[in-house]
């Protein structure tokens, strides 16, 4: 057990130099822990859909009011051979700012209520994953790494006042991945980190999680401590940092006889601390379906 704890501690430290399953954090709400390490099964296909949202009253130096938001993420994964895979990531956001009032005489007047919906920073990523099970004491050791491109966000989404939907209209670069180990046939410990490069800023993520994997038939639960931030000013968004707590409960209906049945997950993420952020919680549902085609 001491060796297990030591190895997990090393993974947590190493997470600041690694990357994890892809996601784009924002300064005005808690982020979603998007996924764990990728299965390396040849020709496995996965469709993943997440819908989440939340609301929060805010009081900034220039304005105050109420923010309501909804996030929709569509992801498609396609495995090839020898652990190689491809990922398409399409995020969409709806934002409503209401009851807007000026809190400074020099502030720019805004409409009492504003709404905006837009796609932002869609991504194309290539990855490699390893599921290693030839172990003595552990059940498995997994690792996933990804590199890819962040495509452009529409200008009106970046220019949306107070809470921009996207970071910049310029394309960017993404690096993502994760490490995890399994023990006792039901325990998974993992760590992650991420870098999104939008010149001149970097948006980073790191953290660690514990998962009770199929602790009872079909049911799993997860607890994750997440850290996210931005190191330099980009467009109208100042540097920020957020630490949050993510919890989830999952029902996995798929099995050997019915592999097409979905995984259904309910989750909630709550900001704990940070600077230049809005502490809006985020709750939602995730649906994932795997399929396997043999060539």
DAPE-V665805 format. One record per residue. N is the residue number from 1. PHI is phi in radians with two decimals (none if undefined). PSI is psi in degrees with one decimal (none if undefined). D_CENTER is the distance of its C-alpha to the mean C-alpha in whole Angstrom. Layout:
N,PHI,PSI,D_CENTER ; N,PHI,PSI,D_CENTER
This chain:
1,none,-36.6,30 ; 2,-1.07,-40.2,31 ; 3,-1.14,-37.0,29 ; 4,-1.12,-45.9,26 ; 5,-1.12,-42.3,25 ; 6,-1.10,-42.7,26 ; 7,-1.12,-41.4,24 ; 8,-1.13,-38.6,21 ; 9,-1.08,-41.2,22 ; 10,-1.10,-40.0,22 ; 11,-1.09,-40.4,19 ; 12,-1.08,-44.8,17 ; 13,-1.12,-42.2,20 ; 14,-1.19,-20.4,19 ; 15,-1.07,-24.4,15 ; 16,-1.23,-11.7,16 ; 17,-1.99,-6.5,17 ; 18,-1.79,-174.9,15 ; 19,-2.38,171.8,12 ; 20,-2.45,-175.7,9 ; 21,-0.99,137.8,7 ; 22,-1.25,139.8,6 ; 23,-2.87,152.2,3 ; 24,-1.97,106.6,6 ; 25,-1.35,159.7,7 ; 26,-2.31,156.2,10 ; 27,-1.38,-14.2,13 ; 28,-1.87,5.9,14 ; 29,-2.75,159.0,12 ; 30,-1.07,156.7,10 ; 31,-1.76,163.7,6 ; 32,-1.64,132.0,4 ; 33,-1.32,109.9,4 ; 34,-1.32,-42.5,4 ; 35,-2.97,169.2,7 ; 36,-1.70,-166.2,10 ; 37,-1.08,150.6,13 ; 38,-1.46,137.3,14 ; 39,-1.14,142.1,18 ; 40,-1.65,9.6,20 ; 41,-1.03,129.1,23 ; 42,-1.03,135.1,25 ; 43,1.11,20.5,24 ; 44,-1.29,133.6,21 ; 45,-2.02,142.1,20 ; 46,-2.38,131.9,17 ; 47,-1.95,129.2,16 ; 48,-2.31,127.2,13 ; 49,-2.24,129.0,12 ; 50,-2.21,134.6,10 ; 51,-2.24,132.8,12 ; 52,-2.62,163.5,12 ; 53,-2.98,178.8,14 ; 54,3.14,-177.1,16 ; 55,-2.70,158.6,19 ; 56,-2.90,136.5,20 ; 57,-1.32,145.2,23 ; 58,-2.33,155.8,24 ; 59,-2.50,96.6,26 ; 60,-1.70,170.5,26 ; 61,-1.03,-26.9,29 ; 62,-1.88,-29.6,30 ; 63,-2.54,160.5,29 ; 64,-2.41,161.3,28 ; 65,2.88,-152.8,27 ; 66,-2.28,134.6,24 ; 67,-1.89,129.2,21 ; 68,-2.13,138.2,19 ; 69,-2.56,151.2,16 ; 70,-2.35,134.0,15 ; 71,-2.04,137.8,11 ; 72,-2.24,126.5,12 ; 73,-2.14,126.6,10 ; 74,-1.98,130.9,12 ; 75,-2.34,141.2,12 ; 76,-2.25,127.7,15 ; 77,-2.01,138.8,15 ; 78,-2.33,114.5,19 ; 79,-1.40,151.0,20 ; 80,-2.03,-129.8,24 ; 81,-1.97,160.4,26 ; 82,0.99,36.4,25 ; 83,1.44,-1.9,22 ; 84,-1.40,141.4,21 ; 85,-2.66,168.5,18 ; 86,-2.19,145.8,17 ; 87,-2.35,134.4,14 ; 88,-1.92,127.6,14 ; 89,-2.17,117.9,11 ; 90,-2.16,102.2,12 ; 91,-1.70,142.5,11 ; 92,-2.34,141.9,13 ; 93,-2.34,137.2,14 ; 94,-1.99,132.8,17 ; 95,-2.27,138.4,18 ; 96,-2.28,126.4,22 ; 97,-2.02,120.7,24 ; 98,-2.24,169.6,27 ; 99,0.94,41.0,30 ; 100,-1.33,130.6,29 ; 101,-2.35,147.2,32 ; 102,-1.32,140.3,33 ; 103,-2.05,2.8,33 ; 104,-2.54,141.7,35 ; 105,-1.12,-30.3,38 ; 106,-1.53,-2.9,37 ; 107,-1.21,150.5,33 ; 108,-1.30,125.5,33 ; 109,-1.11,141.3,34 ; 110,-2.22,160.5,31 ; 111,-1.07,153.5,32 ; 112,-1.10,-29.1,32 ; 113,-2.50,131.4,29 ; 114,-2.30,144.5,26 ; 115,-2.34,147.8,24 ; 116,-2.75,139.0,22 ; 117,-2.30,136.7,19 ; 118,-2.87,152.0,18 ; 119,-1.31,153.3,16 ; 120,-2.60,137.0,14 ; 121,0.76,56.0,13 ; 122,-1.06,150.7,13 ; 123,-2.30,145.0,13 ; 124,-2.11,122.7,15 ; 125,-2.30,145.4,14 ; 126,-1.95,143.8,17 ; 127,-2.52,169.1,16 ; 128,-2.37,136.0,18 ; 129,-2.31,149.5,18 ; 130,-2.31,127.7,20 ; 131,-2.02,102.5,21 ; 132,-1.81,119.4,24 ; 133,-2.09,1.4,26 ; 134,-1.49,64.2,30 ; 135,-2.01,162.5,30 ; 136,-1.63,-47.8,32 ; 137,-1.90,-29.3,31 ; 138,-1.62,160.8,27 ; 139,-1.36,-40.2,26 ; 140,-2.88,163.5,23 ; 141,-2.31,121.9,22 ; 142,-2.05,151.2,19 ; 143,-2.61,140.9,17 ; 144,-2.37,136.8,15 ; 145,-2.35,141.8,15 ; 146,-2.44,147.2,14 ; 147,-2.35,144.9,15 ; 148,-3.01,-174.6,15 ; 149,-2.00,139.4,16 ; 150,-1.74,121.8,15 ; 151,-1.46,174.5,17 ; 152,-1.25,148.1,19 ; 153,-1.77,137.7,18 ; 154,-0.97,145.2,21 ; 155,-1.05,-41.6,23 ; 156,-1.18,-23.6,24 ; 157,-1.31,-37.0,20 ; 158,-1.25,-35.4,20 ; 159,-1.46,-3.3,23 ; 160,-1.02,128.0,22 ; 161,-1.24,151.9,24 ; 162,1.26,-53.6,22 ; 163,-2.30,79.8,19 ; 164,-1.03,143.4,18 ; 165,-1.29,-39.1,15 ; 166,-2.13,168.3,15 ; 167,-1.46,-44.5,16 ; 168,-2.78,157.4,19 ; 169,-1.42,-8.0,21 ; 170,-1.49,150.4,21 ; 171,-1.23,163.8,19 ; 172,-2.49,-172.7,17 ; 173,-2.22,141.5,16 ; 174,-2.22,142.3,13 ; 175,-2.28,130.0,13 ; 176,-2.62,152.6,10 ; 177,3.05,-177.2,11 ; 178,-2.81,161.4,12 ; 179,-2.27,143.5,15 ; 180,-2.66,154.5,16 ; 181,-2.37,149.9,20 ; 182,-2.06,146.9,22 ; 183,-2.62,157.4,25 ; 184,1.10,11.1,27 ; 185,1.23,1.4,26 ; 186,-2.54,-4.2,23 ; 187,-1.93,130.0,21 ; 188,-2.17,130.3,18 ; 189,-2.05,132.9,17 ; 190,-2.51,165.2,15 ; 191,-2.55,157.7,13 ; 192,-2.67,168.9,11 ; 193,-2.80,163.0,11 ; 194,-2.72,149.5,10 ; 195,-2.38,123.5,12 ; 196,-1.97,121.1,12 ; 197,-1.85,108.1,16 ; 198,-2.07,109.2,17 ; 199,-0.97,128.5,21 ; 200,-1.73,11.7,22 ; 201,-1.81,158.5,19 ; 202,-2.13,129.8,16 ; 203,-1.81,120.9,12 ; 204,-2.05,159.3,11 ; 205,-2.54,147.1,9 ; 206,-2.77,163.4,11 ; 207,2.90,-171.9,11 ; 208,-2.61,151.9,13 ; 209,-2.46,159.3,13 ; 210,-2.23,134.8,16 ; 211,-2.25,131.0,16 ; 212,-1.61,98.2,20 ; 213,-1.58,112.3,20 ; 214,0.90,48.7,22 ; 215,-1.09,-30.2,24 ; 216,-2.27,159.3,26 ; 217,-0.87,127.6,26 ; 218,1.29,-10.9,23 ; 219,-1.89,133.7,21 ; 220,-2.35,156.5,19 ; 221,-2.44,150.0,17 ; 222,-2.42,146.8,14 ; 223,-2.29,128.4,14 ; 224,-2.36,134.4,12 ; 225,-1.75,122.0,12 ; 226,-2.08,143.5,10 ; 227,-2.26,133.9,11 ; 228,-2.46,155.7,10 ; 229,-3.06,175.7,13 ; 230,-2.34,132.0,15 ; 231,-1.60,-22.1,18 ; 232,-2.47,161.3,21 ; 233,-1.08,136.9,22 ; 234,-2.44,121.1,20 ; 235,0.92,-122.6,22 ; 236,-1.66,1.7,22 ; 237,-1.69,118.5,19 ; 238,-1.37,160.7,21 ; 239,-0.98,144.2,19 ; 240,-2.60,166.5,17 ; 241,-2.62,138.4,15 ; 242,-2.45,137.9,13 ; 243,-2.08,130.8,13 ; 244,-2.44,162.6,12 ; 245,-2.02,127.8,13 ; 246,-2.05,132.6,11 ; 247,-2.28,148.8,13 ; 248,-2.63,156.4,13 ; 249,-2.29,133.1,16 ; 250,-2.28,139.2,16 ; 251,-1.96,120.7,20 ; 252,-1.87,106.5,20 ; 253,-1.55,-10.7,23 ; 254,-1.27,151.2,23 ; 255,-2.70,-178.7,26 ; 256,-1.08,-36.4,29 ; 257,-1.48,-25.6,31 ; 258,-2.32,68.9,28 ; 259,-1.23,-13.6,25 ; 260,-1.47,-9.0,24 ; 261,-1.20,153.0,23 ; 262,-1.52,164.9,20 ; 263,-1.74,131.8,17 ; 264,-2.14,124.8,17 ; 265,-2.21,134.0,14 ; 266,-1.88,139.4,14 ; 267,-2.56,161.1,12 ; 268,-2.58,137.3,12 ; 269,-2.21,130.1,11 ; 270,-2.20,126.2,13 ; 271,-1.14,138.4,14 ; 272,-1.83,-39.8,17 ; 273,-2.84,168.9,18 ; 274,2.73,-174.5,18 ; 275,-2.41,146.5,20 ; 276,0.99,41.6,20 ; 277,-2.26,165.2,17 ; 278,-1.92,125.3,17 ; 279,-1.48,63.3,17 ; 280,-1.63,126.0,16 ; 281,-1.29,163.1,14 ; 282,-2.40,123.1,12 ; 283,-2.24,152.3,13 ; 284,-3.12,-167.0,13 ; 285,-2.25,149.1,13 ; 286,-2.26,138.9,12 ; 287,-2.23,126.4,15 ; 288,-2.29,139.0,15 ; 289,-2.32,130.5,18 ; 290,-1.84,148.5,19 ; 291,-2.48,154.7,23 ; 292,-2.37,120.7,25 ; 293,-1.98,126.1,28 ; 294,-1.72,124.3,30 ; 295,-1.68,none,32
